[in-house]
Amino acid sequence: TPGPATTQAPAIATATPKPACSAPDIPAKTIDAISPQAPPDVQNTAATAKIKVDLDASGSVVGTSVYSSTGSAQLDRAALDAARESRYAPEEKNCRNVGGSYLFTVDFQE
């Protein structure tokens, strides 16, 4: 004798919702980078500074700090000033501007 009949629920197709914009997650970026001038007594020094720039949701700078130093306080200060004066586009998450951080790199050449 056959066993009890079983029924299966029909499969429900679920579509992944599309984001409200074409690129939902975009990192912060520099719109207008300012090139710093090395102070006269350290102009012939090759070094790289990395400055952490904290941005609000409109892309305005709300804070800066040295992430990776050049080893020279004068060059680090020049890089911090350039990072503060530069303009940025904020990070986008789920199609919305959000505050976040950006790493601004300055290469001082000999």
N, C-alpha and C positions, 0 to 999 in steps of 0.2 A: 504494500500500500504506500502511496506517495505521502510525503510529509506535508505539513501545513504550507500553504502558499505564502510566499514573501513578496512584499512590494517595496520598491525603492522610490524614494522621493526624487522628482526630476531635478537634474543639476541646474543650479541657478547661476547664470553668467553674471559676474561682477566686473565691471569696468573700472580701471584705475582712473580716478578723477584727474582731469588735466589741470595743470597749474593756471592761475589767473593771468600769467604773463609768459612770454616765450622763454625766459631764463629765470627760474625762480630763486636760484642761489648764486650770487655773484660776490666775489671777495671785494673788499675795499681797494681803491686804486688812487694813484696820484693823477690829478687833472692838470696841475701846473706846478712842476717841481722847481724849486729855487736852488740854484747852484751856489754853494757857499764860497766865500773867499777865505783862503787860509791866512792867518795873521802873518805879518812880514817875517818874524823870527822863526817860523816853522813852514815857510812856503816851499822849501825844497825837501819836504818829507812825503814819502809815499805811505799812505795808510788808508784803512777802510773803517768807517764808523757805521754802526747799525743803531738806529734810533727807533724806539717803540713809540708810536703815535697813537694816542687814544682819541677816538672820534665819537661824536654823538650821532644821532640818527639823521642829521642834516649834513654830515660830513665836516662839521666844525671841529677844530682841534680843542680838546678839553684837557689834555695833558701830554707831556713828553718825558721820556727817560732814556738814558743810555742803555741799550741792550748789549752791545758789543763795542768796547772802547778802542780807540786808536792808540791808546797809551799816552796821549797828550791831552791835557785838560783844555788847552787852547783849541785844538782841532775838534774835540768833542763838543765844546761850547759853540763853535761855528756850525757844526752839523746840527746841533739842537736848534739853533736859531733858524737855519734853513728849513728844517722840518716843521717848525712852528709857522713859518711864513708861506709854506707851500699850501696848495689847495687840493682837496680830496673829494672823491665820491664815496659815500658810505657803503658798507656791506649791505647786501640784500639777502634776506632769508624769507622763503615762502612769499616772494614778490613784494616784500615790505622792507623799507630802509630800517636798519637797526644800528645801534652803536656797537663799537668793537674796536679792535686794534689793527694797526698796519705797521709793517716793518719798513722804514725809510732807510735806504742805504746810500751812503756818500763815499765816493772814492776820491781821495786826495792824491794827486799825481805829483811826481817830482818835477 
